[in-house]
Amino acid sequence: MTTRRTAIAGMVTALLLGMSSAAAASSDTAVSSGPKADQVPGELWKRTELYFGGNRPDGTEITPAEFELFLDKEVTPAFPDGLTWIEAHGQWMGGKEDSYQLIVLYPRDDRGANREIEEIRSDYKRQFEQQSVLRADSTDRVSF
């Protein structure tokens, strides 16, 4: 009986190893036959997200209308090709507040973008008495 159990265990092990080898080969084939990085549509662009506090230090709200006016005067002239802004909720220094998120995508060789973004941050802090405007930068593949 011990011999039969050993034989069955050996066959099960062989079957499992064969199945996992076949699955691995199939997986490798699927990965290697998928699209190459240079076949993915789009090109690499820079992405900057800015997070603007939605309350002044005295607690009064920076309204969506005020924020849109800021966008029209300060942001759109710097990035006339387009941008996205989102009303959000956030936390800063232990307090919760409504906030605004701005997303700007621009070509990697746009040499003036960094200066424009820093001016936007400075203008917002000065105009709305903010301590900070969070900036997060990354690179994304985009296609229009």
Summary of the structure (lengths in Angstrom):
residues: 144
radius of gyration: 27.1
end to end distance: 69.1
largest distance: 86.8
contacts: 335
relative contact order: 0.20
helix: 44%
strand: 31%
